[in-house]
């Protein structure tokens, strides 16, 4: 039965890489811990002059070119949504409208939204809802981009868990009345007790200027939740919340764990990735792990999809796309691929 589905996607992954030994040296962590515990062999880092807008634009051009081959022209795009990182080229700025103009899609609406690293998972559900509620809307372009690798401060031990942050751009075209790659059920959950982890202080109303940034020579993300409280709370809620949203999204899709062909989760330490799979009753061989890429915010799930499709591991069947985002949010969306 036709519904809302993924017509095409595009990715832009910058070529420069930072390997495990470099990460270990920067963050003063043994290289074996970086590889085995944190699950990072290398990650992709954008050059200083490559902005989130550049990466989102490159990915969007690929997605739109592929969509055109399948009968969806850029003139069919009625909505452009930026669902990537809040760390954009500028503060107080709509990246979506900038990309709308650069892509030559004048006759549409555009807006930015944020679900942090769950942006694309939430974006797919949002696109499906817009298409259901707006009969004159044919197609939507979702765009994500992240350059959060440049707001890490290695000297801050409370934020070392973010040292897997990497850079990439992603774009997805979603359209109505398609019979392939259908977007099925979604589920989301948040926990405001972790809303202050992490933040980037400078430039907001509370801290228009921030002396600590000047001393560090750069802006940086920092954890405003005491480290012990943060770890205790995360240990208590993150795994059950991941399991809950994934199970509920499968149930809303009329599926059980046995029906799921693959699971795409954002990059995290290896043991936690394995614990989620165990919690939802899906074997590890039905997932991918981004140890060669790190965590590229809202690009992770589509990057894993691309790796699975290009390697032949996925041809068709239901896939779970799940993510957690700082703040703290969890989300899961099921797509019937093929």
Secondary structure in CASP SS format (residue, H / E / C, confidence):
PFRMAT SS
TARGET T0000
AUTHOR 0000-0000-0000
METHOD secondary structure of the structure
MODEL  1
X C 1.00
X C 1.00
X E 1.00
X E 1.00
X E 1.00
X E 1.00
X E 1.00
X E 1.00
X E 1.00
X E 1.00
X E 1.00
X E 1.00
X C 1.00
X C 1.00
X C 1.00
X C 1.00
X E 1.00
X E 1.00
X E 1.00
X H 1.00
X H 1.00
X H 1.00
X H 1.00
X H 1.00
X H 1.00
X H 1.00
X H 1.00
X C 1.00
X C 1.00
X C 1.00
X H 1.00
X H 1.00
X H 1.00
X H 1.00
X H 1.00
X H 1.00
X H 1.00
X C 1.00
X C 1.00
X C 1.00
X C 1.00
X E 1.00
X E 1.00
X E 1.00
X C 1.00
X C 1.00
X C 1.00
X C 1.00
X C 1.00
X C 1.00
X C 1.00
X H 1.00
X H 1.00
X H 1.00
X H 1.00
X H 1.00
X H 1.00
X H 1.00
X H 1.00
X H 1.00
X H 1.00
X H 1.00
X H 1.00
X H 1.00
X H 1.00
X H 1.00
X H 1.00
X H 1.00
X H 1.00
X C 1.00
X C 1.00
X C 1.00
X C 1.00
X H 1.00
X H 1.00
X H 1.00
X E 1.00
X E 1.00
X E 1.00
X E 1.00
X E 1.00
X E 1.00
X C 1.00
X C 1.00
X C 1.00
X C 1.00
X C 1.00
X C 1.00
X C 1.00
X C 1.00
X C 1.00
X C 1.00
X C 1.00
X C 1.00
X H 1.00
X H 1.00
X H 1.00
X H 1.00
X H 1.00
X H 1.00
X H 1.00
X H 1.00
X H 1.00
X C 1.00
X C 1.00
X C 1.00
X C 1.00
X C 1.00
X E 1.00
X E 1.00
X E 1.00
X E 1.00
X C 1.00
X C 1.00
X C 1.00
X H 1.00
X H 1.00
X H 1.00
X H 1.00
X H 1.00
X H 1.00
X H 1.00
X H 1.00
X H 1.00
X H 1.00
X H 1.00
X H 1.00
X H 1.00
X H 1.00
X H 1.00
X H 1.00
X H 1.00
X H 1.00
X C 1.00
X C 1.00
X C 1.00
X C 1.00
X C 1.00
X E 1.00
X E 1.00
X E 1.00
X E 1.00
X E 1.00
X E 1.00
X E 1.00
X E 1.00
X E 1.00
X H 1.00
X H 1.00
X H 1.00
X H 1.00
X C 1.00
X C 1.00
X C 1.00
X C 1.00
X C 1.00
X H 1.00
X H 1.00
X H 1.00
X H 1.00
X H 1.00
X H 1.00
X C 1.00
X C 1.00
X E 1.00
X C 1.00
X E 1.00
X E 1.00
X E 1.00
X E 1.00
X E 1.00
X E 1.00
X E 1.00
X E 1.00
X E 1.00
X E 1.00
X E 1.00
X E 1.00
X C 1.00
X C 1.00
X C 1.00
X E 1.00
X E 1.00
X E 1.00
X E 1.00
X E 1.00
X E 1.00
X E 1.00
X E 1.00
X E 1.00
X C 1.00
X H 1.00
X H 1.00
X H 1.00
X C 1.00
X C 1.00
X C 1.00
X C 1.00
X E 1.00
X C 1.00
X C 1.00
X C 1.00
X C 1.00
X C 1.00
X C 1.00
X C 1.00
X C 1.00
X C 1.00
X C 1.00
X C 1.00
X H 1.00
X H 1.00
X H 1.00
X H 1.00
X H 1.00
X H 1.00
X C 1.00
X C 1.00
X C 1.00
X C 1.00
X C 1.00
X E 1.00
X C 1.00
X C 1.00
X C 1.00
X C 1.00
X H 1.00
X H 1.00
X H 1.00
X H 1.00
X H 1.00
X H 1.00
X H 1.00
X H 1.00
X H 1.00
X H 1.00
X H 1.00
X H 1.00
X H 1.00
X H 1.00
X H 1.00
X H 1.00
X H 1.00
X H 1.00
X H 1.00
X H 1.00
X H 1.00
X H 1.00
X H 1.00
X H 1.00
X H 1.00
X H 1.00
X C 1.00
X C 1.00
X C 1.00
X C 1.00
X H 1.00
X H 1.00
X H 1.00
X E 1.00
X E 1.00
X E 1.00
X E 1.00
X E 1.00
X E 1.00
X C 1.00
X C 1.00
X C 1.00
X C 1.00
X H 1.00
X H 1.00
X H 1.00
X H 1.00
X H 1.00
X H 1.00
X H 1.00
X H 1.00
X H 1.00
X H 1.00
X H 1.00
X C 1.00
X C 1.00
X C 1.00
X H 1.00
X H 1.00
X H 1.00
X E 1.00
X C 1.00
X C 1.00
X C 1.00
X C 1.00
X C 1.00
X C 1.00
X C 1.00
X E 1.00
X C 1.00
X H 1.00
X H 1.00
X H 1.00
X H 1.00
X H 1.00
X H 1.00
X H 1.00
X H 1.00
X H 1.00
X H 1.00
X H 1.00
X H 1.00
X H 1.00
X H 1.00
X C 1.00
X C 1.00
X C 1.00
X C 1.00
X C 1.00
X C 1.00
X E 1.00
X E 1.00
X E 1.00
X E 1.00
X E 1.00
X E 1.00
X E 1.00
X E 1.00
X E 1.00
X C 1.00
X C 1.00
X C 1.00
X E 1.00
X E 1.00
X E 1.00
X E 1.00
X E 1.00
X E 1.00
X E 1.00
X E 1.00
X E 1.00
X C 1.00
END
